[in-house]
Amino acid sequence: MAFAAKEDKEKLRIQFRKSIRHGYTKNAELDPVVSAPMLDTLEPKETCVVRVDSIQGRKRYWFTDRRVLCQHDRGMDELLRYQSVIKAHWMFRDLFTHRLPQLMTVGNNGSHLKTEHFDRLEIELQDGSTVVLDGLDQAIHPALHFFWWIIRSR
């Protein structure tokens, strides 16, 4: 577990560092300052690697070395643990099998779908549940590539 957390931490750093350095991702911060209430949420020896500020509402996603937490008005929730991720989908899990074909039959070309949801991820977990990360803005790219790396490496 410690080895996987170390690898995940380094991969997160690499993905986000590249994107931030090139100026693509402006709503993410590497090695963010962690407040006292946030420290209470962390597990022993857990480290916050990246914080992504959602552009939808007042949410923050905290990518640690082992999980993703979501900070919102009501507090903090654990969204997922990296070890439980089995699939990661850009926008929607059923984009090509259900959503897009359904839009096309209505006479719409579906172009608004990408405009409205380009920064959304659906993550499937081992227990059959799905977690949605939305409002990621350009942090979508390093986040998606990180999840794809997790899936391939496990």
C-alpha positions as CSV (number, residue, x, y, z in Angstrom):
1,M,0.0,0.0,0.0
2,A,2.8,2.5,0.9
3,F,4.5,1.8,-2.4
4,A,1.3,2.3,-4.4
5,A,0.7,5.6,-2.6
6,K,4.2,6.8,-3.4
7,E,3.8,5.9,-7.1
8,D,0.3,7.6,-7.1
9,K,1.8,10.7,-5.5
10,E,4.6,11.0,-8.0
11,K,2.3,10.4,-11.0
12,L,-0.1,13.1,-9.8
13,R,2.8,15.5,-9.4
14,I,4.0,14.8,-12.9
15,Q,0.6,15.1,-14.6
16,F,-0.4,18.3,-12.9
17,R,3.1,19.9,-12.9
18,K,3.2,19.6,-16.7
19,S,-0.2,21.1,-17.1
20,I,0.3,24.0,-14.7
21,R,3.8,24.8,-16.0
22,H,2.4,25.1,-19.6
23,G,-0.3,27.4,-18.3
24,Y,-3.2,25.1,-19.2
25,T,-4.5,24.5,-15.7
26,K,-5.1,27.6,-13.7
27,N,-7.5,26.1,-11.1
28,A,-5.1,23.6,-9.6
29,E,-2.4,24.0,-7.0
30,L,0.4,21.5,-6.3
31,D,1.4,20.9,-2.7
32,P,-1.5,23.1,-1.4
33,V,-1.5,24.6,2.1
34,V,-3.7,22.5,4.3
35,S,-5.9,24.2,6.9
36,A,-6.4,22.8,10.4
37,P,-9.9,21.4,9.7
38,M,-8.6,19.6,6.6
39,L,-5.7,18.1,8.6
40,D,-8.4,16.4,10.8
41,T,-9.8,14.7,7.7
42,L,-6.5,13.2,6.6
43,E,-5.4,9.8,7.6
44,P,-2.0,9.2,9.4
45,K,0.9,9.9,7.0
46,E,-1.5,11.0,4.2
47,T,-0.3,13.9,2.0
48,C,-2.3,16.3,-0.1
49,V,-0.7,16.5,-3.5
50,V,-3.1,18.6,-5.6
51,R,-6.1,20.8,-4.9
52,V,-8.5,21.5,-7.8
53,D,-11.0,24.3,-7.4
54,S,-14.2,23.4,-9.2
55,I,-15.6,26.1,-11.5
56,Q,-19.2,24.9,-10.6
57,G,-20.2,25.9,-7.2
58,R,-17.9,26.2,-4.3
59,K,-16.2,22.8,-4.3
60,R,-12.6,21.8,-4.0
61,Y,-11.2,18.4,-4.9
62,W,-8.2,17.3,-2.9
63,F,-6.1,14.7,-4.5
64,T,-4.0,13.0,-1.8
65,D,-1.5,10.2,-2.2
66,R,-4.3,7.6,-1.8
67,R,-7.8,9.2,-2.4
68,V,-9.9,12.1,-3.6
69,L,-11.8,14.2,-1.1
70,C,-14.4,16.9,-1.9
71,Q,-14.7,20.0,0.2
72,H,-18.0,21.8,0.0
73,D,-20.3,24.0,2.0
74,R,-21.4,21.1,4.2
75,G,-18.0,19.8,5.0
76,M,-15.7,17.2,3.5
77,D,-16.5,13.9,1.8
78,E,-14.3,11.0,0.6
79,L,-15.2,10.5,-3.0
80,L,-13.0,7.5,-3.9
81,R,-9.8,5.6,-3.1
82,Y,-7.5,5.1,-6.0
83,Q,-7.3,1.3,-5.3
84,S,-11.0,1.0,-6.0
85,V,-11.0,2.7,-9.4
86,I,-11.8,0.4,-12.3
87,K,-12.8,2.8,-15.2
88,A,-12.6,6.5,-15.9
89,H,-14.8,8.1,-18.5
90,W,-14.6,11.6,-20.0
91,M,-18.0,13.3,-19.6
92,F,-20.3,10.3,-19.3
93,R,-20.0,6.5,-19.0
94,D,-22.6,6.0,-21.6
95,L,-21.7,8.9,-23.9
96,F,-21.4,6.9,-27.2
97,T,-23.8,4.1,-26.4
98,H,-26.8,6.1,-25.1
99,R,-26.5,9.9,-24.7
100,L,-25.1,10.9,-28.1
101,P,-27.3,8.5,-30.2
102,Q,-30.4,9.7,-28.2
103,L,-29.5,13.3,-29.0
104,M,-29.0,12.6,-32.7
105,T,-32.5,11.1,-33.0
106,V,-34.0,14.2,-31.6
107,G,-32.4,16.2,-34.5
108,N,-29.7,17.8,-32.4
109,N,-26.1,17.2,-33.4
110,G,-25.0,17.0,-29.7
111,S,-22.5,19.8,-29.9
112,H,-23.7,21.5,-26.8
113,L,-22.9,18.3,-24.8
114,K,-19.2,18.9,-25.1
115,T,-19.5,22.6,-24.4
116,E,-21.5,22.0,-21.2
117,H,-19.8,18.9,-19.9
118,F,-16.2,18.9,-21.2
119,D,-14.8,19.1,-17.7
120,R,-16.7,16.2,-16.2
121,L,-15.4,12.8,-15.2
122,E,-17.4,9.7,-14.3
123,I,-15.3,7.2,-12.3
124,E,-16.5,3.6,-11.9
125,L,-15.5,1.8,-8.6
126,Q,-15.1,-1.8,-7.7
127,D,-18.3,-1.8,-5.7
128,G,-20.4,-0.9,-8.8
129,S,-20.9,2.7,-7.8
130,T,-20.0,5.8,-9.9
131,V,-18.4,9.0,-8.7
132,V,-18.7,12.2,-10.7
133,L,-16.1,15.0,-10.6
134,D,-17.5,18.0,-12.3
135,G,-16.3,21.6,-13.0
136,L,-12.7,20.5,-13.3
137,D,-12.1,23.0,-16.1
138,Q,-8.7,22.4,-17.7
139,A,-7.7,20.2,-14.7
140,I,-9.7,17.5,-16.5
141,H,-6.7,16.5,-18.6
142,P,-4.2,15.7,-15.9
143,A,-6.9,14.2,-13.7
144,L,-8.2,11.9,-16.5
145,H,-4.7,10.8,-17.5
146,F,-3.9,10.1,-13.8
147,F,-7.0,7.8,-13.5
148,W,-6.2,6.0,-16.7
149,W,-2.6,5.4,-15.4
150,I,-4.1,4.0,-12.2
151,I,-6.3,1.6,-14.1
152,R,-3.4,0.4,-16.4
153,S,-1.0,0.0,-13.5
154,R,-3.2,-2.2,-11.3
